[in-house]
Amino acid sequence: MTTVLINGETLTYEDVVGVARYHKHVGIATAVKDKVDKSRAIVESVLTQDRVIYGVNTGFGHLACVRISPDELCKLQENLIMSHASGTGAPLPDEVVRAMILLRANSLAKGLSGVRYELIETLVALVNHDICPIIPEQGSLGASGDLAPLAHLALALLGKGKVRMGGVLMDAAEALRRAGIVPLELKPKEGLGLINGTQAMTALGAIALYDSMIMAVTADAVACLSIEALRGIPDAFRLCLHQARPHPGQMECAELIGKLLQGSRLVSAPGELRVQDAYSLRCIPQVHGATRDVIGYVEKVIGTEINSASDNPLVFPDGNVISAGNFHGQPVAFAMDFLAIAVAELGNISERRIDRLLNPTLSQLPAFLARHSGINSGFMIPHYTAASLVSENKILATPASIDSIPVSASQEDHVSMGTTAARKAGKVVENVSHVLAIELMCACQAVDFQGAEKLAPQTRRIYDIVREVISPLDGDRWLYPDIEAITELVIKGQIAQAVKEAVL
């Protein structure tokens, strides 16, 4: 099995998904121990000097003015975890929890947090034994880090709370016993080191980013089938047009569509059927391409955040222990809001193509692609479903990052709402996967009326993948299983992978 090594510097979002979704093994790079041990030694030295260090020998938030006696420093850290594990809502999916654990371990591996190496080893052991703490999805403000979600994660390290081990719900203490993991007794700074960070929003963000990249490629491929089904005009995708307005995503999208449509006997020439196509066909590179550019920006933000030290205070090799605000999630919050907006647009334009495929006035095809309309409704109601999802996305795309609310007696008076933004972005991606699946089903049905043998060789591969899973709609049937089956093809990247293989 492939091992993902953490060192605090080189982890990628693909690595995160590899561990979170595909259960790759996690290891710790050999150079990490020395960095972490030196950082821990600085904390121990500071404690002997009777210096005031936030969260080490003081209270938290507004209580930072309260000095903690030396004999209560360890209890302070345990109390921090217990008191802050106050989230609510449905549990986060296990893949998100695995990503959170990995990201927290990687951040601590930078050697700037002042924790013991043993703590990082225990986090890695949780992942490798598939122990996923039950973490409620609501409760983070995205500044001071993801305090509540990470506190629920940290509870498991202490042998407290509930976890799923291999998908089975049990007490954390029992899971640790089965895995041979000794519960931690937190030392000064370690409770704060576990929960002061952006790992919930970044875990959600990394997974949403990965899936949005799949959606972008899939949207191009599905759109190509719709173009062929509607006998669209491929001139709109000629590279000279897009070089005249050289946005990278636009050019990339136009080039891909041109390759996928090469050899099609369904596309038409200007003036053959119409002078030019509607925007939802003609402007695909401009719309899909803009989404690609946003995804590129989000990739940079998430890539930086994955390998950042986002707790407070930070412990530097020169002996300085500095309190500041690296835990503030504003960069991730903005990126997640932007991602939600951009991916929602893939759904919006897809829904417009669905309408064109189903409307006989626009498509010159049977109404709702039903072979015997009237007694059969065909794809009428799947369009309603797509319309519902894109309308929901318009609400979900409303930025969370423009909101803030003061807490902790206004000591923490500006927050990012980054975790809310990341949760919304993930839901938008999920909704769009269903919309693209519905368009793909409709496009394949429309192609059946036009003649699948006339498809471009590249799009015929995609058509065949769909037809291996669902049959053409000859008469009305329960379409929910079909929608779910094609959505699975979409979200698992099988359509995107076929595209990549087709244009190699």
Beta strands, then each sheet from edge to edge (+ up, - down):
strand 1: 3-6
strand 2: 25-28
strand 3: 88-91
strand 4: 131-133
strand 5: 136-138
strand 6: 162-165
strand 7: 168-171
strand 8: 314-315
strand 9: 321-322
sheet 1: 1+ 2+
sheet 2: 3+ 5-
sheet 3: 4+ 6- 7+
sheet 4: 8+ 9-
end
